[in-house]
């Protein structure tokens, strides 16, 4: 479970961000991904597996 002070990374651009201030959140299966802007949201939604499996 995430806490209010947790800092996450956008899976597309890698930007660190507070999940409470994310532009968008996208649920894939049981996981929720937080995205910083409309461009990252669009890229992620077009091919989520590309970013989920990115190391």
N, C-alpha and C positions, 0 to 999 in steps of 0.2 A: 504494500500500500504506500502511496506517495504522501509525503507530508507537505505542508504549505511552503516550506523553505527549500524543497527539493529543486535542483537545477537539472534540466534535461537538455539534450541536444536534438536539434531538428535533424531527422534522418537524411534529408536531401542535401542541405548546405553545411550541416555540422554546427550551426550557430547555437551557443548556449542560451537557454532562456528559462524563465520561470513558467511552469505549466499554466499558472493562473493568468498569464499575460499572452498566451499563444494566440496567433491569428485564427487557427483552426485546430480541431482535434479529429482524427480519423480513426475509427475502430476497425481493426482487421483481426478477425477471430476473437481471441480473448484479450488481445493487446490494443492499447490506445497509443497513437502516435501524435505528437504535438508539432505543429508546423508554424513557421514564423511569418509567412506572407502568402499571398495568392499564387505567386509563381511556384513556390515550393509545394503548396497544396495541389496544384494542377499536375506538376511532375510526379508527385507521389501517387496521386489517384490514377494516373495513366498507367503506372507500372509499379505497384507497391512492392512486389517481390524483389525487384532490383535494389530497393533501398533497405528492405527488411534483412536481406541476406548480406548486405554490404558490411565488411569488417573494417 
